[in-house]
Amino acid sequence: MGEPEKAKGLAPKERELLKFVKRLTLEPAKTSDLDIEALRKAGWTDEQIFEAAFDTALFAFFNRMADAYGLGYEKSGWLPPK
């Protein structure tokens, strides 16, 4: 799903949300009012947009904390040995 605009099986509304989430993840400083307006035009409410931005930011925070504290999994995976 690296290219939301080419994602199959998604409604245009969902594609617009994925484009926003991708931009917020990879280029947060480039996020603008135009992005929010595009989401509103696609049918998302301000509450839904807030939730998407919040969840995206939260995942970024968790990933950065895990990276900072070396919370990676062992090469054998996260399941306990049998």
C-alpha positions as CSV (number, residue, x, y, z in Angstrom):
1,M,0.0,0.0,0.0
2,G,2.9,2.4,-0.6
3,E,0.8,4.2,-3.2
4,P,-2.7,4.8,-1.8
5,E,-4.0,6.2,-5.1
6,K,-3.4,2.8,-6.8
7,A,-4.9,0.7,-4.0
8,K,-7.4,-1.8,-5.3
9,G,-10.7,-2.4,-3.6
10,L,-10.8,0.9,-1.7
11,A,-13.4,3.6,-2.0
12,P,-12.1,7.0,-3.1
13,K,-12.9,8.2,0.4
14,E,-10.6,5.6,1.9
15,R,-7.8,6.4,-0.6
16,E,-7.9,10.0,0.4
17,L,-7.5,9.1,4.0
18,L,-4.5,6.8,3.2
19,K,-2.9,9.6,1.3
20,F,-3.3,11.9,4.3
21,V,-1.9,9.3,6.7
22,K,1.1,8.6,4.4
23,R,1.9,12.3,4.2
24,L,1.5,12.8,7.9
25,T,3.8,9.8,8.5
26,L,6.5,10.6,5.9
27,E,6.3,14.4,5.5
28,P,4.5,15.8,8.6
29,A,5.8,19.3,8.0
30,K,4.2,19.4,4.6
31,T,0.7,18.6,6.0
32,S,-1.5,21.6,5.4
33,D,-5.1,22.9,5.5
34,L,-5.5,21.7,1.9
35,D,-5.0,18.1,3.1
36,I,-7.8,18.5,5.7
37,E,-10.0,20.2,3.1
38,A,-9.5,17.2,0.7
39,L,-10.6,14.9,3.5
40,R,-13.7,16.9,4.3
41,K,-14.6,16.9,0.6
42,A,-14.1,13.1,0.5
43,G,-16.7,12.8,3.3
44,W,-14.7,12.6,6.5
45,T,-15.8,14.5,9.5
46,D,-13.5,16.7,11.6
47,E,-13.8,14.1,14.4
48,Q,-12.7,11.3,12.1
49,I,-9.9,13.4,10.7
50,F,-8.7,14.1,14.3
51,E,-8.8,10.4,15.1
52,A,-6.8,9.5,12.0
53,A,-4.2,12.1,12.8
54,F,-4.1,11.0,16.5
55,D,-3.7,7.3,15.7
56,T,-1.0,8.0,13.1
57,A,0.9,10.2,15.6
58,L,0.5,7.6,18.3
59,F,1.9,4.8,16.1
60,A,4.9,7.0,15.2
61,F,5.5,7.7,18.9
62,F,5.4,4.0,19.8
63,N,7.7,3.1,17.0
64,R,10.2,5.8,17.9
65,M,10.2,4.8,21.6
66,A,10.7,1.2,20.6
67,D,13.6,2.2,18.4
68,A,15.1,4.4,21.1
69,Y,15.0,1.7,23.7
70,G,15.9,-1.2,21.5
71,L,12.6,-3.0,21.9
72,G,13.2,-5.1,18.8
73,Y,12.4,-8.8,18.8
74,E,14.9,-11.6,18.8
75,K,15.6,-13.1,15.3
76,S,13.7,-16.1,16.4
77,G,10.5,-14.0,16.7
78,W,8.3,-12.9,19.6
79,L,6.7,-16.3,20.4
80,P,8.2,-18.2,23.3
81,P,10.2,-21.4,22.4
82,K,8.2,-24.6,22.3
